[in-house]
Structures are given as C-alpha cells and as structure tokens.
Amino acid sequence: MGGLVGGGAPKPDTSALNAQIAENARLKASQETEQRKLAEEASGKRKALRGGSSGRSLLSDVRLNPEAGIEDKLGSGSTLGM
C-alpha cells in the first residue's frame, strides 16, 4: 500500500545519458565536417588534373603557329671577333 500513497520509487538519473547523446551528436557533426573537407580537397585535385585546356593561354599569339613559339634574342646580336 505504500506505493499508492507514498509516490513510488525515485526517477532514474538521466543526465549521463543526455550527456552521451549530446557528445554523440557533436562527434557526428565533426565527422561530417571532416568528410566534407576531404571531399572538397579531392574534388579540387580532380579539377586541377582535368584542366588541360588552360595550357593554351601559355602559347604565343604573335605567330600563326603558336606551338612554334617566338624567338627573342638578347643583346645586340653581334659576336666578338672569333
């Protein structure tokens, strides 16, 4: 009869469980951030390797055949008496 009048047993302490749930949520968020960072780095590396068309900008526009390059000579072009 004590259970009907006395209010029953005390409620269990759930603070440890709540702390563990919060820690798990924090770790999951941290892991997702790390995975996103690694995926962005991998994507950047793939994009850099794929960018073959950017080499054209290094070729000369002065010549009709840009792959041949241009010839610039330094100095006056004269040779010393040999």
Buried (B, 14 or more C-beta within 10 A) or exposed (E): EEEEEEEEEEEEEEEEEEEEEEEEEEEEEEEEEEEEEEEEEEEEEEEEEEEEEEEEEEBEEEEEEEEEEEEEEEEEEEEEEE
